[in-house]
Amino acid sequence: MKQLVFNYLKIRFQILGINISNTFNIETAYPAENWANILSTFFYTASYILFLNVIFGNVNSLAGYSYNDMLFFTFVSQLSFYTLFNWSYDNVDALIESIHKGEMDLILTKPLPTLFYIMTRKFSIIRVVRDCVLPLLMIGILIDWSALGLSLISILIGIIIFVCGQWIMHVFQFLLALPAFWQGQSQALLRLSYILTNPNLPLQGLTKFWRIILTTVLPICIVVSGSVSVMIGRSNPKTMVLWALCLALFLTYVRMIAWKKALRAYNSASS
């Protein structure tokens, strides 16, 4: 049993290491692109901070969140966006391209754990550092961390909710890509996920109806809104973390079933 687990993990770490190395070589081949992305994230972050200053120059709070709370909310939102884009969106987009160009046939012949390989083909450490560090530093230095009232327990629970939320958003993107197995293309649906997976909506600013919808039927508010709300003491941590864990487990099962069904459809069409 231990040997099976060891081999299971060994193969996946080897695949991950090779994919990270390949992505690194691609990312470092065009240095001008890296500088352009740094400038882009700088200007976007600066404009968003300016926007918050304009808003809170006229009001004291927004949905019960102070200027400092919203800076922290933005900090977590930016972390979520760049993390999800790096490890999930790019790989899901590459999956659609592989199906569209017929590359999927070759991938399926490789003696590899196919789904893991596909979902880790693009994993860029450079992009995380390039796109994520500067915005987080710009926002982080403006936050009065002592005024947030964070505790070790709330931070740990918030991290668990954040990780579950990231996985939930990945499954959401993954499911939107699967119609490509039948239609040959699904990038328009994936672009929809690009817009929906990072809403800057504090839970306390939503009506009860929308709060339920955006944490259950379309659970896009768990990863940022849910984790931030728990960390700064605005939501019940036990309820939120249990719901995030249960939903992540359920969607893991849905992902597995949907993947098998898509493969059966693809193999039938290929034959």
C-alpha positions, 0 to 999 in steps of 0.5 A: 500500500505504501509503495502504491502511494509512493509511486502515485505521488512520485509520478505526479511530482515528476510530471509537475517538475517537468511541466514547471521547467518547460513553462519556465523556459517558455516564459523566459524566452520573451523578457519584453513580455514580462516587463509589459505584464509588470507595467500592466499589473502596476497600472491596474492596481494603482487605478483600483487603489485610486478608485477605492480612495475616491469611493471612501472619500465620500462614504465611511463604509461600504457594505459595513467594510471600512477602507482598510477592510476593502484594501484587505479584501482587494489584497485577497482578491488579487491573490486569488485572481493571479493564483487561479489564472496561473494554475487553472485557467491556462491549463483549462484553456490549453485543454480546449486547444488540444481538443480543437487541434486534435492533439488530445489523441496523442495525449491519450496514448501517453502512459501518464495520468492524463487528467493530472498531466493536462491540468499541470502542463502550464504552471509558471512560477515566474508568472506568479512572481511577476504578476502577483508580488507587485500588486500585493506589495502595493496593497499590503503596505497600505493596509493597517494590519493591526486594525483588521483584528485577525487571529491565528484561528481565523487566518487558518480557517480563512486559508482553508476556505480560500483553498477550497474556493480555488478548487471550486473555481477550478472545477467551474472552469473545467466544467465549462471547458468540457463541451469542447469534447462534443463541439470541438470548441468551448473558449467562449464559455471559458472566457465567461468564467474569467469574468465570473470567477473574481467578483469583488462583492463583499457577502454583507453587501448582498441580499439574502437571495444573492448571498445564497445563490452566489455561495451555492448554485453559482459559488463564486463568492466563496474563495474571496468573499467567504474567506475574507468575511471569516478572517475579519470576523463578519461570518460564522467560521464553522458554517463557512468552512464546513460548507466550503469543504463539503462543496469542494468534495462534492465538486471533485466527484462531479469533476471526475464523473464529467471527465469520464463521460467526456472521454467516452464521448471523445473516444466514441467520436474518434473511433 
